[in-house]
Amino acid sequence: MSDITERLADEENEIKSAKLKRYARYNTVFVFLAVAFVVITVLNINSGSVGISVKEIARIIFLREGDETAYDIIWKIRLPRIVTSAILGGGLALSGFLIQVFFGNPIASPFTLGISSGSKLIVSLTMVVMIQYVDYISSFAMVAAAFFGALVCMGFVLLASRRVKQQSTLLIAGIMIGYICSAVTDFVITFAEDTDIVNLHNWSMGSFSGIDWDDVWMCFVIIFAAFVCTFLLAKPIGAYQMGEAYAQSMGVNIKRFRVLVILLSSLMAGCVTAFAGPISFVGIAVPHLAKLMLKTSKPIVVIPAVFLGGGVFCMFCDYIARTAFAPTELSISTVTAIFGSPIVIWMLLSRKR
C-alpha cells in the first residue's frame, strides 16, 4: 500500500514539475517577444534619413515639445508607420493561423491561397474607378473593397476544396487564383492614368509608408475587434484541431464556427491589403515559429503569441526595408520573403521527413 502511495506521489510531482516547466517556457517566450517588440520599436523610431537624438525623441514623445521639424517627423511619419506595422503584422499572422486551422494545413495562408491577391485586385479596381469621380477615397471604402475581394477568393478556394481532397492540389489551386488576380491587377495598372500608376505601383508592392493617424485608428479598431473574437474562439479552435467529430461532441456548431473563421481571417487579411498592400510569408512563418517556441498548439496560448510575433516580425522587416539600402526603400514583401521563405522550405522538408 505504501509503494502505491509513493508511486502516486511521484507521478503527481512529475506532473506538477512538467506543468511548471511548461508555464516557465510560456513566460519566457512572451517576455522575449515583449523585449523584442520594445527593441525594434526603439530602432525604428531612431532610424531614418533625418538623424534625431534619443534625448530629443524622448522629449518629443513624452513631453510633446522640441524642434518643429523633428516633431512632425516623429509624430506624423515614424510613429504612425511603426504602430501600423505592429497592428497589421499581428493581424496578418493571426489570419494565417485561422486559415491553417480551417484547412488543417500549416502551409496555407492568405498569400498562398490567393486571398491577398483577390483583395489587391478589388482595391486596385476601386482606386482606379473612384479616382475618376472623386478626389478622396475613405479608409472604410478601401477596407470594404479588400474584404469583399478576400471573401470572393476564399469562396473560390472553398469550392475547389469540395472537389479536391489533396491539400497540395488545393494549395496549387489557390496559387493559380492568386496569379490570375495579380495578372488582372497588372492589366488594370497598365491602363490606368499616369498620375494613378505611381500610387498603385507603390501600394501593390507592399509598404507601410504614407499612413496617418486616422488610418492607424481604423486598423486598430478592425484588427483589435477581430483579435478579441478570435481569442474568444480559442476553445472551439482547440476542439476543431482534434477533428470535426470531436468538436461536434464538445458542442461546437461546425457550420457557424467555419463561417466565423472565414469572416475573421478574410477581414484581417483584407484590412492588411487595403492599407499596406499584399505581404507574403508572414501568415505562414509566424504561426509556425510561435508553435515551435511554445512547444504547444493550445489556441489560448498560441493566439496572443502569434499576434505579438507577427507585429515584431513585420516591424523588423520594415526596419530592414527602410535602412538596408537607404535612402532607397525596399518593398515590405521583398524583405518578408527573404526571411520567411527559408522557414517555409524548412517546414516542407520537415514534413517530408
C-alpha positions as CSV (number, residue, x, y, z in Angstrom):
1,M,0.0,0.0,0.0
2,S,2.8,2.3,0.8
3,D,4.5,1.6,-2.5
4,I,1.4,2.6,-4.4
5,T,1.1,5.8,-2.4
6,E,4.7,6.7,-3.1
7,R,4.2,5.9,-6.8
8,L,1.2,8.1,-7.0
9,A,3.0,10.9,-5.1
10,D,5.9,10.6,-7.6
11,E,3.6,10.8,-10.5
12,E,1.9,13.9,-9.1
13,N,5.2,15.6,-8.5
14,E,6.2,14.8,-12.1
15,I,3.0,16.3,-13.4
16,K,3.5,19.4,-11.3
17,S,7.1,19.7,-12.5
18,A,6.1,19.4,-16.1
19,K,3.4,22.0,-15.7
20,L,5.8,24.4,-14.0
21,K,8.3,23.9,-16.9
22,R,5.6,24.5,-19.4
23,Y,4.4,27.7,-17.8
24,A,8.1,28.8,-17.5
25,R,8.5,28.3,-21.2
26,Y,5.4,30.2,-22.0
27,N,6.5,33.1,-19.8
28,T,10.0,33.1,-21.4
29,V,8.5,33.2,-24.9
30,F,6.2,36.2,-24.1
31,V,9.0,38.0,-22.3
32,F,11.3,37.5,-25.2
33,L,8.6,38.8,-27.7
34,A,7.9,41.8,-25.4
35,V,11.6,42.7,-25.2
36,A,12.0,42.2,-29.0
37,F,9.0,44.5,-29.5
38,V,10.5,47.3,-27.4
39,V,13.9,46.9,-29.0
40,I,12.5,47.0,-32.6
41,T,10.3,50.0,-31.7
42,V,13.3,52.0,-30.4
43,L,15.3,51.1,-33.5
44,N,12.5,52.1,-35.9
45,I,12.0,55.5,-34.1
46,N,15.7,56.2,-34.1
47,S,16.3,55.4,-37.7
48,G,15.7,57.4,-40.8
49,S,17.2,59.9,-43.3
50,V,17.0,62.6,-40.7
51,G,19.1,62.0,-37.6
52,I,17.3,62.7,-34.3
53,S,19.0,62.1,-30.9
54,V,17.4,59.7,-28.4
55,K,17.0,62.6,-25.9
56,E,15.2,64.6,-28.5
57,I,12.9,61.7,-29.4
58,A,12.1,61.2,-25.7
59,R,11.2,64.9,-25.3
60,I,9.0,64.8,-28.4
61,I,7.1,61.6,-27.4
62,F,6.7,62.2,-23.7
63,L,6.7,66.0,-23.3
64,R,5.3,66.9,-26.7
65,E,7.9,69.6,-27.2
66,G,11.0,70.1,-29.3
67,D,12.1,71.1,-32.8
68,E,9.1,71.5,-35.1
69,T,10.6,69.5,-38.0
70,A,11.7,66.7,-35.7
71,Y,8.3,66.7,-34.0
72,D,6.5,66.3,-37.4
73,I,8.9,63.5,-38.4
74,I,8.2,61.6,-35.2
75,W,4.5,62.1,-34.8
76,K,3.4,62.3,-38.4
77,I,5.7,59.8,-40.2
78,R,7.6,57.4,-37.9
79,L,5.2,56.6,-35.1
80,P,2.1,56.0,-37.4
81,R,4.2,53.7,-39.5
82,I,5.6,51.8,-36.5
83,V,2.2,51.3,-34.9
84,T,0.6,50.3,-38.2
85,S,3.3,47.7,-39.0
86,A,2.8,46.2,-35.5
87,I,-1.0,46.1,-35.8
88,L,-1.2,44.8,-39.3
89,G,1.6,42.4,-38.8
90,G,-0.2,40.8,-35.9
91,G,-3.5,40.7,-37.9
92,L,-1.9,39.1,-40.9
93,A,-0.2,36.4,-38.8
94,L,-3.4,35.7,-36.9
95,S,-5.3,35.5,-40.3
96,G,-2.7,32.9,-41.4
97,F,-3.2,30.9,-38.2
98,L,-7.0,30.8,-38.7
99,I,-6.7,29.7,-42.3
100,Q,-4.3,27.0,-41.2
101,V,-6.8,25.8,-38.6
102,F,-9.6,25.8,-41.1
103,F,-7.8,23.8,-43.8
104,G,-5.7,21.7,-41.4
105,N,-2.5,22.7,-43.4
106,P,0.5,24.6,-42.0
107,I,1.4,25.9,-45.5
108,A,-2.0,27.6,-46.0
109,S,-2.0,31.4,-45.7
110,P,-3.8,34.4,-47.2
111,F,-0.9,34.8,-49.6
112,T,-0.6,31.2,-50.8
113,L,-4.4,30.7,-51.2
114,G,-4.7,33.9,-53.3
115,I,-6.8,35.8,-50.7
116,S,-4.4,38.7,-50.6
117,S,-4.3,38.9,-54.4
118,G,-8.1,39.0,-54.5
119,S,-8.1,41.9,-52.1
120,K,-5.4,43.6,-54.1
121,L,-7.5,43.2,-57.3
122,I,-10.7,44.7,-55.9
123,V,-8.8,47.5,-54.1
124,S,-6.9,48.5,-57.3
125,L,-10.2,48.5,-59.3
126,T,-11.8,50.6,-56.6
127,M,-8.9,53.1,-56.6
128,V,-8.9,53.4,-60.4
129,V,-12.6,53.8,-60.8
130,M,-13.3,56.1,-57.8
131,I,-10.4,58.4,-58.5
132,Q,-12.1,59.3,-61.8
133,Y,-15.1,60.6,-60.0
134,V,-13.9,61.7,-56.5
135,D,-10.7,63.2,-55.2
136,Y,-10.6,61.2,-52.0
137,I,-11.2,57.5,-51.1
138,S,-12.0,56.8,-47.5
139,S,-10.2,54.2,-45.5
140,F,-13.6,52.5,-44.9
141,A,-14.1,52.1,-48.7
142,M,-10.7,50.6,-49.1
143,V,-11.2,48.1,-46.3
144,A,-14.7,47.2,-47.6
145,A,-13.3,46.6,-51.1
146,A,-10.4,44.5,-49.7
147,F,-12.8,42.4,-47.5
148,F,-15.0,41.8,-50.5
149,G,-12.1,40.6,-52.6
150,A,-10.8,38.3,-49.8
151,L,-14.3,36.8,-49.4
152,V,-14.6,36.2,-53.2
153,C,-11.2,34.4,-53.4
154,M,-12.0,32.4,-50.2
155,G,-15.2,31.3,-51.9
156,F,-13.3,30.0,-54.9
157,V,-10.9,28.2,-52.7
158,L,-13.8,26.6,-50.7
159,L,-15.4,25.5,-53.9
160,A,-12.1,23.9,-55.0
161,S,-11.7,22.2,-51.7
162,R,-15.0,20.4,-52.1
163,R,-13.8,18.7,-55.3
164,V,-10.1,18.4,-54.4
165,K,-9.2,16.2,-51.5
166,Q,-5.4,16.5,-51.6
167,Q,-4.1,19.6,-49.7
168,S,-1.2,20.0,-52.1
169,T,-3.6,20.3,-55.0
170,L,-5.7,22.8,-53.1
171,L,-2.7,25.0,-52.5
172,I,-1.8,24.9,-56.2
173,A,-5.4,26.0,-57.0
174,G,-5.0,28.8,-54.5
175,I,-1.7,29.9,-56.0
176,M,-3.3,29.8,-59.5
177,I,-6.2,32.0,-58.3
178,G,-3.5,34.4,-56.9
179,Y,-1.7,34.5,-60.2
180,I,-5.0,35.3,-62.1
181,C,-5.9,38.1,-59.7
182,S,-2.3,39.5,-60.0
183,A,-2.5,39.4,-63.8
184,V,-5.8,41.3,-63.8
185,T,-4.4,43.8,-61.4
186,D,-1.3,44.4,-63.6
187,F,-3.7,44.8,-66.6
188,V,-5.7,47.4,-64.6
189,I,-2.5,49.3,-63.6
190,T,-1.2,49.2,-67.2
191,F,-4.3,51.1,-68.5
192,A,-4.7,53.4,-65.5
193,E,-3.9,57.1,-65.7
194,D,-0.3,58.1,-65.4
195,T,-1.0,60.0,-62.1
196,D,-2.5,56.9,-60.6
197,I,0.1,54.4,-61.7
198,V,2.7,55.6,-59.2
199,N,0.4,55.2,-56.2
200,L,-1.0,51.9,-57.4
201,H,2.5,50.5,-58.1
202,N,3.9,51.5,-54.7
203,W,0.9,50.1,-52.9
204,S,0.8,46.9,-54.9
205,M,4.5,46.2,-53.9
206,G,3.6,46.3,-50.2
207,S,4.6,49.2,-47.9
208,F,3.7,50.7,-44.5
209,S,4.6,54.2,-45.7
210,G,2.1,57.0,-46.1
211,I,0.0,56.0,-43.1
212,D,-1.7,58.8,-41.0
213,W,-3.3,58.5,-37.5
214,D,-6.8,58.2,-39.0
215,D,-5.7,55.1,-40.8
216,V,-4.0,53.8,-37.6
217,W,-7.2,54.1,-35.7
218,M,-9.1,52.3,-38.4
219,C,-6.6,49.5,-38.4
220,F,-6.6,49.3,-34.6
221,V,-10.4,49.1,-34.3
222,I,-10.8,46.4,-37.0
223,I,-7.8,44.2,-36.0
224,F,-8.4,44.5,-32.3
225,A,-12.1,43.5,-32.7
226,A,-11.0,40.5,-34.8
227,F,-8.3,39.6,-32.3
228,V,-10.8,39.6,-29.4
229,C,-13.3,37.5,-31.4
230,T,-10.5,35.0,-32.3
231,F,-9.4,34.8,-28.7
232,L,-13.0,34.1,-27.6
233,L,-13.0,31.2,-30.1
234,A,-9.9,29.6,-28.5
235,K,-11.8,26.7,-27.0
236,P,-13.7,25.8,-30.2
237,I,-10.5,26.1,-32.2
238,G,-8.8,23.7,-29.8
239,A,-11.6,21.2,-30.2
240,Y,-11.6,21.7,-34.0
241,Q,-7.9,20.9,-34.2
242,M,-8.8,17.5,-32.7
243,G,-11.2,16.8,-35.6
244,E,-14.7,17.7,-36.6
245,A,-16.3,14.7,-34.8
246,Y,-14.5,15.6,-31.6
247,A,-15.5,19.3,-32.0
248,Q,-19.2,18.3,-32.5
249,S,-19.1,16.0,-29.5
250,M,-17.9,19.0,-27.5
251,G,-20.9,21.0,-28.6
252,V,-19.2,23.1,-31.3
253,N,-21.5,24.3,-34.1
254,I,-19.3,23.4,-37.1
255,K,-21.1,25.5,-39.7
256,R,-21.2,28.6,-37.5
257,F,-17.6,28.1,-36.5
258,R,-16.4,27.8,-40.1
259,V,-18.3,31.0,-41.1
260,L,-16.8,32.9,-38.2
261,V,-13.3,31.7,-39.1
262,I,-13.7,32.6,-42.8
263,L,-15.1,36.1,-41.9
264,L,-12.4,36.9,-39.3
265,S,-9.5,35.7,-41.5
266,S,-10.8,37.5,-44.6
267,L,-11.4,40.7,-42.6
268,M,-7.9,40.8,-41.2
269,A,-6.2,39.8,-44.5
270,G,-8.3,42.4,-46.3
271,C,-7.5,45.1,-43.8
272,V,-3.8,44.5,-44.2
273,T,-4.0,44.5,-48.0
274,A,-6.1,47.7,-48.0
275,F,-3.5,49.7,-46.0
276,A,-0.2,48.1,-46.8
277,G,-0.7,46.0,-50.0
278,P,-0.1,42.3,-50.3
279,I,2.5,41.0,-47.8
280,S,3.9,37.5,-48.3
281,F,5.0,34.7,-45.9
282,V,4.0,36.3,-42.6
283,G,0.9,34.2,-42.4
284,I,2.9,31.0,-42.8
285,A,6.1,31.6,-40.9
286,V,4.9,33.4,-37.8
287,P,2.3,30.8,-36.6
288,H,4.8,28.0,-37.1
289,L,7.5,29.8,-35.2
290,A,5.1,30.6,-32.4
291,K,4.1,27.0,-32.0
292,L,7.8,25.9,-32.2
293,M,8.9,28.3,-29.5
294,L,5.9,27.5,-27.2
295,K,6.0,23.7,-28.0
296,T,2.3,23.6,-27.9
297,S,-0.7,24.2,-30.2
298,K,-3.1,25.3,-27.5
299,P,-5.0,28.3,-29.0
300,I,-5.4,30.2,-25.8
301,V,-1.6,30.5,-25.7
302,V,-0.8,30.4,-29.4
303,I,-3.2,33.2,-30.4
304,P,-1.6,36.1,-28.4
305,A,1.9,34.8,-29.2
306,V,1.1,34.7,-33.0
307,F,-0.3,38.2,-32.8
308,L,2.6,39.6,-30.9
309,G,5.1,37.7,-33.0
310,G,3.5,38.9,-36.3
311,G,3.9,42.5,-35.1
312,V,7.5,42.0,-34.1
313,F,8.3,40.2,-37.4
314,C,6.7,43.0,-39.6
315,M,8.3,45.8,-37.6
316,F,11.7,44.1,-38.0
317,C,11.2,43.6,-41.8
318,D,10.0,47.2,-42.2
319,Y,13.2,48.3,-40.4
320,I,15.3,46.3,-42.8
321,A,13.3,47.6,-45.8
322,R,14.0,51.3,-44.7
323,T,17.6,51.0,-43.7
324,A,19.3,48.3,-45.7
325,F,19.8,50.4,-48.9
326,A,18.8,53.8,-47.5
327,P,17.7,56.2,-48.9
328,T,16.2,53.6,-51.4
329,E,13.4,51.7,-49.7
330,L,12.6,48.1,-50.4
331,S,9.1,46.8,-50.5
332,I,8.0,45.0,-47.4
333,S,7.1,41.8,-49.3
334,T,10.6,41.6,-50.5
335,V,12.0,41.5,-47.0
336,T,9.4,39.2,-45.6
337,A,10.0,36.8,-48.4
338,I,13.8,36.8,-47.7
339,F,13.2,35.9,-44.0
340,G,10.0,33.9,-44.4
341,S,10.7,31.6,-47.3
342,P,13.6,29.7,-45.6
343,I,11.2,28.9,-42.8
344,V,8.6,27.6,-45.2
345,I,11.2,25.5,-47.0
346,W,12.4,24.0,-43.7
347,M,8.8,23.2,-42.8
348,L,8.3,21.4,-46.1
349,L,11.5,19.4,-45.6
350,S,10.5,18.6,-42.0
351,R,7.1,17.3,-43.2
352,K,8.7,15.2,-45.9
353,R,11.0,13.6,-43.4
